[in-house]
Amino acid sequence: MNRAAAVERVVYWIGLAALIWIVVTFLILPLVASLHAAFFKHGSLVVGQTLSELSRSRRVRAALWNTAWMTSATMVTVTIVGIFQVVVLEYFHVRGRALLKIAYATPLVFGSVVAAAGYNFTYGPGGAVTHLVKAIVSSLPQDWFIGWFGVLFTHTFLMTNFYYLFLRAAMRRVDHATIEAARSMGASEYTILWRVVLPAIMPTLLAVTLLTLYTAISSFAAPQVLGGRDFHMLSQMVLTLNSLRRPDMAALLALMMGLCLMALILLSQYYEARGSYVGGAKATAPIQLRKICSPIGNTVLHFFAYLLVAIYAVPIALVVLFSFAPAASIGIEVIPSSLTLKNYARVFTEGTAFLPFFNSIVMSLVAVSAALVVTLFAVPVILGRRSWLTRLLDITFFLPWVVPSVLLAVGLIVTFDTPNPLVGNAVLLGGYWLLPIGYAIVALPLMVRFLRAAFVGIDPAYNEAARSMGATGLYRYRRIILPIVAPTVILVAGMAFNDLLSEYPLSAFLYNVNNKPLPIAIVDSSLSVDPEQAALNLVYVTLIMAFSLAIILLAERIGLGKGPETTTL
């Protein structure tokens, strides 16, 4: 028994040393390196000079202005659409509610680079909708969707996922008794929504608005695919500066973005914490859906509800349908006249077509496996022995959620573009492994958060019973703890893998010719005029959506509960 305890102690300290090395080498050091690159050059403080160069650059000023006004516009449009969706789903009675829920949930599987490619295929210069509209309105410019309008349109209808997930839950916590009390006093439905419901969900509304701002500021895939030559945002400018071998300017611009995004995250957490007290968590009577008696009002509500369904459904339907169409029909036909499996056969049998898909699968599997190993060791250590070191590790693991991907990417580039003694004097930049390392880093916060909750939820009686029977710590962990958290491990691994398949910002900075991933291939194909490339692109997008849907269905098993009942005004 003493020998087993000694072995466990040695394993613990070796694992802790490895954990500290991983955190310092691949998380702390890149962030420090990015800060150093932003403030110093050749040992001299140059932040003032770098700021001056950034301010004199016309392209940087244009990107800053585009990001500022696009973020503001996105906040307004997404708030309007998001609140409307929540009201339609959780307050008013609308026919076909199940269909509405499915349509409004599509940004969960149709987002990021996948959605940008899908919208470009649908509304871009060679898009099916563009082809149809030009047949009616011949004066319509071929690139009508490319530019700021396409980016704003994409933001508006793809950044409502926070509202769908969190604001719906807040709406369900509003006590129906307060609504009935206001109604009994003669308050109109508008007054009830404005004076009763809105104050109850306001903390959550502010939190999701800030999360939307965070997403809009760091938007990368949408402006890259749909912005065209003239509309660029800050993330693109950081990539451009890095490609021009100006890491100082890239790092400083990324740092400025990071400070802004950190402030938004802190504000979001503040309002989220307030929401747990103000949002009506003590409610016992669920909201009952209300039918609008006015025929005109009811018709208007249904019209806009189903208009959103069309906006969400058309791009997805066209992408999936044309993924089975001959390449020659893309950009020519509105609806394919014939269907074939040739495109899918090419992806899985043709080397050049399969390589990006294969690269993303391999690198994502490596990253998820590495992140899981780190998390399954780190979480018990953090929860088991509270000290300044474990508290510091706990905070550090969430840095990739706070720090923008572009800042982390610049840090990894600066850190590993020369021989580094922490990795055996290897130069990782330009090699295969730097991108999987970046993937693993951005996957850690998700895993740590969910698995920490799973470990905390384990009944201590199981562990104590096994200890009383003489089981060692490693045996208890392997035979008792891991089987309990296994469902969460599978779900979190699937979620992380799904995110990495469509991860674009890190990929754009860190990939090379040896490991070109699927998101880069999707963007390149979206900007290509070759119909064969477009056909492959549609297959890529469809496969990612299919996997995302599988993950959503797995997560849905824990559900949001049953919907509210319906009453009539």
Protein Blocks (a to p, Z undefined) as FASTA:
>chain_A
ZZmmmmmmmmmmmmmmmmmmmmmmmmmmmmmmmmmmmmggghiacklmmmmmmmmpmklm
mmmmmmmmmmmmmmmmmmmmmmmmmmmmmmpccehklmmmmmmmmmmmmgcjllmmmmmm
mmmmklmklmmmmmmmmmlcfklmgcjklmmmmmmmmmmmmmmmmmmmmmmmpcfklmmm
mmmnopafklmmmmmmmmmmmmmmmmmmmmmmmmmmmpmklmmmmnommlccfklmmmmm
mmnopaklmmmmmmmmmmmmmmmmmmmmmmmmmmmmmnopmpcbdcdddddfblklmmmm
mmmmmmmmmmmmmmmmmmmmmmmpcfklgokambdfbdcfklmmmmmmmmklmmmmmmmm
mmmmmmmmmmmmmmmmmmmmmmmmgcfklmmmmmmmmmmmmpcfklmmmmmmmmmmpccf
kloopafehpaklmmmmmmmmmmmmmmmmmmmmmmmpcfklmmmmmmnopafklmmmmmm
mmmmmmmmmmmmmmmmmmmmmmmklmmmmgcfklccfklmmmmmmmpcbfklmmmmmmmm
mmmmmmmmmmmmmmmmnonojadddddZZ
